Amino acid sequence: MSPPNVPRSSGLRLVPAILAGLILRRTGVGSRPAGASEAARPDAEWDYERSDVAAGRTAWVMLGLAGTVLVTIAAVLALDHLVLGHQRAALPPLTAQQTRAVRPPPPNLQPDPYVDIDAKEADEAARLSGYAYLDADRTRARIPIDRAMALTAGQPFDPEPGPAPEPRQAPAR
């Protein structure tokens, strides 16, 4: 087990070493001389394992696993093609409406937004500076904002006191 602060290396780094060992063993380059004994080896005092991993078997197992993965992928793709092919064949053909290209309508944009902004501002200015009744019974009225601010500030409605106005009579119908 490695210390916790040492990063772990990938297991794929062993593949070239395993393949190199397999090649060396097959060619006989890495074999011991015929007269060498276990005790004469310089690493015998460290008491290492005296048997190696069977590199040939390991390579065959790895190739078998890779082959199994490839066969499985091919089988899934073949089944997918078969099953979906039968399902697609069982579907009715598409109608002309289903195959026609859909073109969305053009967006409803303002042709000249600045004219619309000016008209809205003119309408708001007319509402703020004009008199109008707010209801059909004529019980509530709207006055210009400047006049409303003057009344709120305490200025009298008529700046000069004058004679009281005569009450007018309603016109006869």
C-alpha positions as a printed NumPy array, in Angstrom:
array([[  0.   ,   0.   ,   0.   ],
       [  1.402,   3.402,  -0.882],
       [  1.433,   6.374,   1.52 ],
       [ -1.64 ,   8.631,   1.295],
       [  0.239,  11.672,  -0.058],
       [  1.7  ,   9.775,  -3.051],
       [ -0.558,   9.901,  -6.119],
       [ -1.669,   6.544,  -7.459],
       [ -0.531,   5.538, -10.888],
       [ -2.79 ,   4.099, -13.523],
       [ -2.917,   0.317, -13.969],
       [ -2.456,   0.772, -17.702],
       [  1.216,   1.582, -17.135],
       [  1.817,  -2.101, -16.437],
       [  0.685,  -3.244, -19.878],
       [  3.979,  -2.39 , -21.678],
       [  5.996,  -4.039, -18.888],
       [  3.906,  -7.195, -19.099],
       [  4.243,  -7.321, -22.873],
       [  8.02 ,  -6.696, -22.663],
       [  8.385,  -9.505, -20.097],
       [  6.387, -11.852, -22.313],
       [  8.575, -11.044, -25.317],
       [ 11.786, -11.507, -23.289],
       [ 10.643, -14.846, -21.935],
       [  9.643, -16.149, -25.38 ],
       [ 12.92 , -15.094, -26.972],
       [ 15.043, -16.477, -24.12 ],
       [ 16.938, -13.218, -23.558],
       [ 15.888, -12.921, -19.933],
       [ 16.455, -16.563, -18.925],
       [ 18.998, -17.59 , -16.263],
       [ 22.166, -19.489, -17.091],
       [ 21.872, -23.249, -16.696],
       [ 24.311, -23.492, -13.771],
       [ 22.897, -20.65 , -11.652],
       [ 21.206, -21.608,  -8.419],
       [ 18.714, -19.773,  -6.232],
       [ 21.273, -19.136,  -3.486],
       [ 23.777, -17.521,  -5.861],
       [ 21.362, -14.774,  -6.812],
       [ 22.22 , -11.393,  -5.297],
       [ 18.603, -10.733,  -4.251],
       [ 18.213, -14.029,  -2.387],
       [ 18.967, -12.414,   0.965],
       [ 15.965, -10.106,   0.643],
       [ 13.624, -13.082,   0.458],
       [ 11.596, -11.942,  -2.532],
       [  8.97 , -14.164,  -4.09 ],
       [ 10.589, -16.928,  -6.021],
       [  7.778, -17.293,  -8.551],
       [  6.764, -14.801, -11.199],
       [  3.347, -14.061, -12.545],
       [  2.598, -16.063, -15.64 ],
       [  2.878, -13.262, -18.16 ],
       [  1.578, -15.414, -20.989],
       [ -1.573, -16.336, -19.115],
       [ -2.084, -12.728, -18.026],
       [ -1.787, -11.56 , -21.623],
       [ -4.28 , -14.217, -22.778],
       [ -6.721, -13.189, -20.026],
       [ -6.423,  -9.542, -21.036],
       [ -6.974, -10.389, -24.696],
       [ -9.939, -12.561, -23.74 ],
       [-11.507,  -9.728, -21.74 ],
       [-10.976,  -7.255, -24.582],
       [-12.489,  -9.737, -27.033],
       [-15.465, -10.316, -24.758],
       [-16.108,  -6.572, -24.538],
       [-15.934,  -6.2  , -28.318],
       [-18.251,  -9.175, -28.897],
       [-20.724,  -7.78 , -26.354],
       [-20.758,  -4.371, -28.041],
       [-21.271,  -5.988, -31.448],
       [-24.113,  -8.14 , -30.08 ],
       [-25.88 ,  -5.123, -28.547],
       [-25.589,  -3.152, -31.791],
       [-26.887,  -6.104, -33.823],
       [-29.863,  -6.615, -31.499],
       [-30.563,  -2.894, -31.53 ],
       [-30.578,  -2.888, -35.319],
       [-32.823,  -5.958, -35.487],
       [-35.354,  -4.861, -32.873],
       [-35.569,  -1.231, -33.953],
       [-35.664,  -2.269, -37.601],
       [-38.73 ,  -4.43 , -36.991],
       [-40.38 ,  -1.695, -34.939],
       [-39.752,   0.92 , -37.628],
       [-41.118,  -1.407, -40.298],
       [-44.316,  -1.903, -38.272],
       [-45.016,   1.847, -38.11 ],
       [-47.347,   3.388, -40.701],
       [-45.739,   5.697, -43.265],
       [-45.603,   9.387, -42.458],
       [-48.248,  11.664, -43.936],
       [-47.531,  14.724, -46.068],
       [-48.366,  16.961, -43.127],
       [-45.815,  15.155, -40.944],
       [-43.042,  15.406, -43.507],
       [-43.679,  19.029, -44.53 ],
       [-41.122,  21.532, -43.288],
       [-42.467,  23.751, -40.535],
       [-41.853,  27.447, -41.059],
       [-42.745,  29.593, -38.086],
       [-44.403,  32.957, -38.735],
       [-42.208,  36.041, -38.732],
       [-41.952,  37.845, -35.396],
       [-44.431,  40.595, -34.642],
       [-41.966,  43.432, -34.164],
       [-42.734,  47.116, -34.052],
       [-41.879,  48.764, -37.373],
       [-40.893,  52.045, -35.675],
       [-40.664,  51.797, -31.876],
       [-39.661,  55.454, -31.438],
       [-42.972,  56.635, -32.902],
       [-44.801,  54.382, -30.442],
       [-42.73 ,  55.726, -27.53 ],
       [-43.432,  59.328, -28.577],
       [-47.184,  58.631, -28.846],
       [-47.233,  57.011, -25.405],
       [-45.328,  59.915, -23.846],
       [-47.698,  62.438, -25.504],
       [-50.705,  60.524, -24.128],
       [-49.196,  60.493, -20.637],
       [-48.376,  64.212, -20.843],
       [-51.964,  64.972, -21.918],
       [-53.317,  62.973, -18.979],
       [-51.054,  64.818, -16.533],
       [-51.805,  68.313, -17.878],
       [-55.5  ,  68.068, -18.659],
       [-58.844,  68.027, -16.873],
       [-61.19 ,  65.066, -17.203],
       [-63.894,  63.16 , -15.373],
       [-62.92 ,  59.725, -14.137],
       [-66.356,  58.141, -13.98 ],
       [-69.653,  58.272, -15.861],
       [-71.5  ,  59.929, -12.953],
       [-69.058,  62.815, -13.029],
       [-68.363,  62.55 ,  -9.334],
       [-64.603,  62.259,  -9.608],
       [-62.362,  64.439, -11.736],
       [-58.755,  64.551, -12.727],
       [-56.856,  67.853, -12.598],
       [-53.434,  68.767, -13.971],
       [-50.536,  67.69 , -11.824],
       [-49.153,  71.238, -11.499],
       [-52.479,  72.498, -10.173],
       [-52.743,  69.542,  -7.762],
       [-49.287,  70.284,  -6.413],
       [-50.177,  73.957,  -5.973],
       [-53.344,  73.073,  -4.079],
       [-51.479,  70.59 ,  -1.94 ],
       [-48.814,  73.198,  -1.121],
       [-51.52 ,  75.47 ,   0.34 ],
       [-51.92 ,  78.067,  -2.4  ],
       [-55.476,  79.224,  -2.836],
       [-57.512,  78.271,  -5.84 ],
       [-58.069,  81.959,  -6.779],
       [-54.921,  83.992,  -6.169],
       [-56.846,  87.328,  -5.745],
       [-59.852,  87.563,  -3.509],
       [-62.738,  88.916,  -5.431],
       [-66.51 ,  89.084,  -5.266],
       [-68.234,  85.803,  -4.666],
       [-69.489,  84.289,  -7.874],
       [-73.225,  84.154,  -8.404],
       [-74.671,  80.723,  -8.364],
       [-75.763,  79.642, -11.786],
       [-78.986,  77.942, -12.439],
       [-79.1  ,  74.682, -14.28 ],
       [-80.405,  74.991, -17.841],
       [-83.988,  73.887, -18.377],
       [-84.538,  70.811, -20.335]])
